Amino acid sequence: MEASKVDILETVMASKKLQASDAKALLSDAAKLIAMKGKKVQEFDVSAKVGSDAVEAMLGPTGNLRAPTIKVGDTYLVGFNEDVFTSAFG
């Protein structure tokens, strides 16, 4: 993040376990979710409704919110993919 000169406004410790209800609450003020697992990238329009598939894409195998979770404008980025991050943070 420092290399891209991104200001971090809030950091949540990994010890705080955020689950499905927390993930859904995060998306309540979002328009788009981009969930990344390696080369797999899924995009969801969550502006009108937050579907269960979008929430599931945000969670790891333990049922907790995956890291990193980053809000850029009205879009949430969950997970990591180099190409997506490069386009989001240039």
C-alpha positions as CSV (number, residue, x, y, z in Angstrom):
1,M,0.0,0.0,0.0
2,E,2.8,2.4,0.8
3,A,4.3,1.9,-2.7
4,S,1.0,3.0,-4.2
5,K,0.7,5.9,-1.8
6,V,-2.6,4.7,-0.4
7,D,-3.8,6.2,2.9
8,I,-5.1,3.6,5.3
9,L,-8.0,5.1,7.3
10,E,-8.8,2.1,9.5
11,T,-7.1,-1.1,10.4
12,V,-8.9,-4.0,12.0
13,M,-6.8,-6.6,13.8
14,A,-7.0,-10.1,12.5
15,S,-7.9,-11.3,16.0
16,K,-11.3,-9.7,15.6
17,K,-13.2,-12.3,13.7
18,L,-15.7,-10.8,11.2
19,Q,-18.3,-13.2,9.9
20,A,-21.2,-13.3,7.4
21,S,-23.3,-10.8,9.1
22,D,-20.4,-8.4,9.3
23,A,-19.6,-8.9,5.6
24,K,-23.2,-8.2,4.7
25,A,-23.2,-5.0,6.8
26,L,-20.0,-3.8,5.1
27,L,-21.7,-4.2,1.7
28,S,-24.7,-2.1,2.7
29,D,-23.1,1.1,1.5
30,A,-21.3,-0.4,-1.5
31,A,-22.1,-0.6,-5.2
32,K,-19.6,-3.3,-6.2
33,L,-17.7,-6.2,-4.7
34,I,-14.6,-7.7,-6.3
35,A,-13.7,-11.0,-4.6
36,M,-10.3,-12.4,-5.5
37,K,-8.8,-15.8,-4.8
38,G,-5.5,-16.0,-6.7
39,K,-6.3,-15.8,-10.4
40,K,-10.0,-16.2,-9.8
41,V,-11.8,-12.9,-9.8
42,Q,-15.5,-12.5,-9.2
43,E,-17.4,-9.2,-9.5
44,F,-20.8,-8.6,-7.9
45,D,-23.2,-5.7,-8.3
46,V,-24.4,-5.1,-4.7
47,S,-25.9,-1.6,-5.2
48,A,-29.5,-2.9,-5.1
49,K,-29.3,-6.2,-3.2
50,V,-26.5,-8.1,-1.3
51,G,-26.9,-11.7,-2.4
52,S,-25.7,-14.7,-0.4
53,D,-23.2,-15.5,-3.2
54,A,-21.5,-12.1,-2.7
55,V,-21.3,-12.6,1.1
56,E,-19.9,-16.2,0.6
57,A,-17.3,-14.9,-1.8
58,M,-16.0,-12.6,1.0
59,L,-15.6,-15.5,3.5
60,G,-12.7,-17.9,3.9
61,P,-12.9,-21.6,4.8
62,T,-13.3,-20.8,8.5
63,G,-16.3,-18.6,7.8
64,N,-14.4,-15.4,8.7
65,L,-13.9,-12.4,6.4
66,R,-11.0,-12.9,4.1
67,A,-8.0,-10.5,4.1
68,P,-7.2,-8.0,2.9
69,T,-10.6,-6.3,2.7
70,I,-10.3,-2.8,1.2
71,K,-12.9,-0.2,0.4
72,V,-12.0,2.0,-2.6
73,G,-14.8,4.5,-3.2
74,D,-18.0,2.5,-3.3
75,T,-16.2,-0.8,-4.2
76,Y,-14.9,-3.4,-1.8
77,L,-11.9,-5.5,-2.8
78,V,-11.6,-8.8,-0.9
79,G,-8.6,-11.0,-1.2
80,F,-5.6,-10.3,-3.5
81,N,-4.9,-10.3,-7.2
82,E,-2.0,-8.3,-8.5
83,D,-3.7,-7.2,-11.7
84,V,-6.8,-6.0,-9.9
85,F,-4.8,-4.1,-7.3
86,T,-2.6,-2.5,-10.0
87,S,-5.7,-1.2,-11.8
88,A,-7.4,-0.1,-8.5
89,F,-4.3,1.7,-7.1
90,G,-2.3,2.4,-10.3
